[in-house]
Amino acid sequence: MPNKLLIIEDNSSIAKVQKHIALKLGFEVDLAYSLGEAIALIEENDYFCAVVDYVLPDANDGEAIPFTIGAEIPTIVMTGKLDNQTRDTVLRYPIVDYITKEIRQSYNYLETQLRRLPKNQAVRILIVDDSPATRKHLSNLLQRHKYKVALACDGLEALEQLNIYPDIKVVICDNEMPNMDGITLTAKIRQTYSNEELAVIGISSSKDNQISAKFLKSGANDYISKPFYPEEFYCRLSQNIEMLDAIATIRLQANSDYLTNLPNRRYFFEQTQLNIEKNVQAQHSTILAMIDIDFFKAINDNYGHDAGDEVLKGLADHFRLHFSEHLIARLGGEEFAVYFKQSTSAEASQQLEAFRMSVELNSPSFSSKKIPFTLSIGLADSNETNVDAILKIADQYLYQAKSDGRNRLITA
């Protein structure tokens, strides 16, 4: 169900632009052209957030802001006023942000904020500060933007929180703390997490000009001096999270097959080789399967390549359904592979055989042209130390499955 957004704006042209932005981002939108209309809507609906005009026909001095805040609706204020008095009035309230209407970039910024807010619900941020008042203040700032929050009073507790919450994406840490200061904590964090996996933002009220450099040289992504304006805090935080998201997207694109979104050949080889090395140390064998669609060329020839792509995507979804706990990949064309984590050869054989039978039964539902197809599978259970060598063994069994009539599993 889409999130609901309330727009309170008396200028119909501006409201139309705001609504267009929100609809493009997937929001369900209600429009109010006055505070009175907004009150009626709020009484009947639950809103994810609101975009509020500062000046309305029945609320000339920002009276709509405390009303939406009082209704516990995260509020973005848009105003045509630029004077310091208006700014100070707006910032007295715990708003998400305020944006001026005068320039086109303002609407790009509004789109950025509305796109970010739903995503923030999946982002956990760790606040590390020995001051309860500072922890509470930062927690309130973060919760306005719908972030999840974890708290620690020093560096030692922060390391414990990182173990408890593996989804922490940003650590905001003060430097002056007992037991372990922020700079030492940053260096400890970097022993486990790269700055592409987790961002660290150092904060300090120290007048020592070297503190920021020490933080950054210890591995921090950013630094803010206390006291700071909430606007600066939010901007720096958003920039760091956007950087992490961009890196994650690049990694996903580099490691994923463009058609099926399964891991690609390169990622499969890298990750499987790492697991093989662990297996060798533990004196365990490696279990790996090669899987091929029977007569796939005939599918493309008879039904067209678009239909063939549908078959591949449908099969990929079926792989995810059956092998979610293992590493699956499309190696290329109609060829797939599965690396079995913590399974015996018998368990892998049983799972593959069930998968083969399920594909034979359900494959017509994978494509709009209801194309039936089957799979041939080769399963290797080997003590070889190289992924290429084990794949060759699985490929030999796959070739035997093809030679023996297809639609079957062959293993040692």
N, C-alpha and C positions, 0 to 999 in steps of 0.2 A: 504494500500500500504506500503511495507516495506521501512524502512529508507535506504538510500544509503550511503555506506562507501567507501572512496577512500584510497587505500593502495599504498604508494609510497615506494618501496623497490627493490633494485637491486639484492639482494640475493634471488634466486628462492625458496630455501628451507625454508628460514625464511618467505618469502611471502606466501608460501603454508600453513605454520602453522597459520599465521595471518588470512588468508582467511578462513581456517577451523574454527577457533574460531568465526569469524564474522558470517559465514553462520549458525553455530550452534545457534547463538543468534538471528537469523532471519533477519540479514542485507542482502541487495543486495550489491554485492561487485564489484568494478572495480579495476584492478591492473595497476599500472604504474611502469616501471622499470627505469625510468629516470625523471628528472624535465621536459624535453621537452614533454614526453608522458603525464605527469600530467597536464601540461598547456593545451594541446589539449582536455583532458577529462573535465577539469574544465570549459572550454569555452562552452561545450555542455551539462553539467549536473549540477544539484543542489545536494550538498552533505550534509548529516546530520553531518558528522565529517570525519576526516582524520587521518590515522596513517602514520607518515612520518619518513623516515630514515634520519639521520643527514648527512651521507656521501653518495653521489650519483655520478655516472660517470660524469655528467655534472653539479654537484653542490657539491664541496668537503667540503665546510665550512658552511653547514647548510642553503644554500640559498633557499631551498625549504620551510623552515619554514615561513619566511616573506611573501612568495608568497601565501601559503594557508591561513595564517592569514589575509593578505590583501584581499583575496577573501571571508572573513568572514566565514571561515570554522573552527569550533572548532578542534584544532589540538593536537594530542598525538604524542610526539616525541619518537622514539626508536633509541638508539645509542649504538654502541660498544665501544665508548670512555668513560672513567671514570674520566678524569682529571678535575681539578677545573675550568680551563679556558673554557672547553667545556660546563660544567654545567652553568657557569656564562653567557656564550653566549646564551645558550638555554633559560635561565630564564629571559633574557631581553625582551622576547616576551610574550604576553598574551596567553600562551598555556594552555591546559587542564592539562597536566602532561607530565613528561618525564620518560622513562623507559629504563634501560640498558638491553642489549640482552644476557649478559653472562650466566645468571642462569635460570633454568627452572621456578623458581618462578615468573620471569618477565612476562612470558606468562599467568600465572594464574592471575597476577595483571592486565595485559592488558584485560583479559576476564572480570574481576571485573569492570573495568572502562567502558568498552563497554556495559556491562549489566546495569550499573547504569545510564548512560547518558540519555537514553530514559525515564527511570523512573523519573528522576529529573524534567522533564517538568511538572509533576503533584505535585511537592513538593514546597510549599511556605515557605520562610524563612523570619522572621522579624528581621531587623537590628535596634537596639536601641542605638543611640549615639548622643550626642549633637554637635559633630564636623561634619560639612558638608563634609569635606575632608575625614574623616574616613568612613562616610556613603557611599560616592561615591566609595572609594577604595574597601570596602567590597562588595558593590553591583556589581562592575566590576568582582571581583573574583567569585562571585556566578553565574553571568550570563554567564561566560565562561563555567560553568558546566551545563548550561541550567536550573538553578533553577528559580522559580518565586520569586520576591522580594517585600517585604513591608517595609516601612521606618517609623521610629519614632525618635523624637529628645529628648524625655525623657520618664520616666516611665508612666506618666499619658497618654501621647499619645499612648504609647505601648498598654496599656489596651484597649484603643479605637480601635486600629488596630486589636486586638484579637477578638473584637466583630464584626468588619466589615468583617474580613476574617477568617471564622471558619476552613479553610483548612491549617492554619499555623501549621507546624510540629516542627519547631525549632525557638527558640528566641536566638539571639546573642546580648547580652547587655553589654555595658560598665558600670562601677560602678560610676564613677565621673560624675554625671549629675545634673542639676537643677531640682527642684520640687519633683523628686523622684529618688533616686539612684538605681543602678542595683541590689544590695543585697535586698533592700526593694521591688523592683519590682518582684524579684524572689520569695520572700515569698508570695506576693500577687497572683502571677500566681499559686502557689501551693495550694492556697485555692480553686481553681476551677479545675485545671488540674493536674493529677498525672504525675509522671515522666515516666510512661509507655504510656501516651497519647501525651505528648509534651515535647521535650527536651529543656533545657536551657543551653547555654554555656556562662559563664561569661568571660569578658575580662577587663583588666585594665593595665595601665602603672604605677600604684603605686608600690613603692618599699616596701610597707608594706607586710611582709610575711604572715600576717594573712588574707589578702584579699581572697586568694583562699579558705582557710578553711571556712571563713564566707559565701562565695558563696555556697560552697558545703553543709554546714549545713543548709542553707536557702532553699535548694532544687534543686540547679543547678546539672546538669548531668556531667558537665565538666568545665574546666577553662583554659584560655590561657593568658599568659602575653604578653603585647604589648611592643615593636614591635615583630611580629612573622613572620616566614617564611611562604609563601603560602603553601608549602608542608605540614607543620605541621597543618595548618588551615584546608586544605582539608582532611587530614587523620582523624583528630578528628571529623570533621563534618560528614564524611562518616561513621565512626564507630557509631556515635550516631543515624544516620538515619537507618543504618542497624539494630541496636538494636531495634528501634521502629518498623521496618518492621518485624523483627523476632517475636516480641511480638504480633503484629497484626495477623501474620500467625498462631501462637499458639492459640490465642483466636478464630480465625475463625475455626480452626480444632476442637477445644473443643466445639464450639457452633453450628457446622454444621453437618447435616446428611451426612454420607460418600457417599451415592449413589446419592442423588438428589441435594446436596449442599443447600438445604433449611435449615433454622434453625431447630435444633433438639429439642427433648422433654424437656431437661433440660433448654435450653435457653428460650423456649416458656413459661415454667412455671415461670421462674424468671422474665421475662419482663412483662408477663401478670399480675402477682401478684403485681408488682410495679404500673401498670396502674390501677388495681382494687383499690388499696389504694388511688390513686388520685381521682378516681371516687367516692369513699365513701366520701372523704372530700368535693367534689363538689356536692354531693347528686345526682350523676348520676348513672344509672344502667350500667351493663357490658354486652356487646353483644358478644357472642362467638359461633362458629359453629364447629361441629364435622362432618367429611366427610369420607366416606368409599367407596372403589371400590366394586361394586357388583360382587359376584362370582369370587373373585380374585384367590382363590385356584384352581378353574377349569382352569383359564388361565395358572397357573404354571403347572398343571397336563397335560394339552392338548398341550401346546406350549413350555414348558420348562422354567426353572428359568431365563435364559438369556432374553427370550422374556418378562417375567414378569418384569424384571429390566428395560427393554426398556419402558414398559408401565408406570412404576413409574416415570422414568425420563421425559418422554413426558408429563405426567400429571403435574409434578412439573413446567415445563416450562409454561404450560397453567395457573397454579396458579399465576406465576409471571406476566403474561400478564394481568390477570383480577383483581388481588388484590395487586398491587404494593404499594398502599398507606396504606395497613394494614399489620399486623403481621401474617405471614403464617408459618406453620411448619409441618414436618412429625413426627408424634408421635411414629410411629413404624409400621412395616408391611405395610398394605395398608391403614392405618389410618392417616388422616391429620386433621389439625385444623386451624381456622382463628379467630384471635381476631380483632374486628372491632373498629377502632379508629374514634371517632367523627362521628358516624353514628347512625341513628335511626333504630329501629327494622324493620320498613317497608323498609327502604333503603337497609338494609342488606339482607332481604328476596328477594327483587327484584334482587339484585346483584347475590345472590346465585342461584336463579332460572335461571337467564340468563346463569350463569356458567354451571349449570347442563345440560341445553339444548345444550350449545356449546360443551360440552364434548361428549354428546350422538351423536351429528352430526359429530364431527371431530376426535373422538378417534381412528379410523383406521389409521390416519396419524401419530399417536404417535409412532408406532412401525413398524419395517421392515416387519413383518408378517401381518400387517393390521388388528390387533385385535380390534374388536368393544367391548366397555364396557360402563357401566353406573355407576352413583353415587347415593348413599343414603346420605341424609344430615339431621342432627338435629341442630336446632338453639335455643340457650338459650338467654333470656333477663332477667337478674337477678340482685337483690340487695345484693346477697350473698357477703361475704367479703373474700372468699377463692377460689382460682382458681380450686381446686379439687371439691368443691361443685358445681361450675358452670359447670364444665366439666361433672359431673355426670348428671346434668339436660339435657345438650345437648346430652349426650350419651343415655339417656332414649328416647329422641325424635328420635335419630338415630335408636335405636332398633325398635321403632314403625314404622319408615319408612321402615325398612327391613320386618317387620311383615305384613305391608300393601301392599307388592308387590314389594318393591325396586324402584329405579329410581324415587325418589321423595324427596321433602323437607317437613319436619314436624317441626312446631314451635308452641308455645302457641298462 
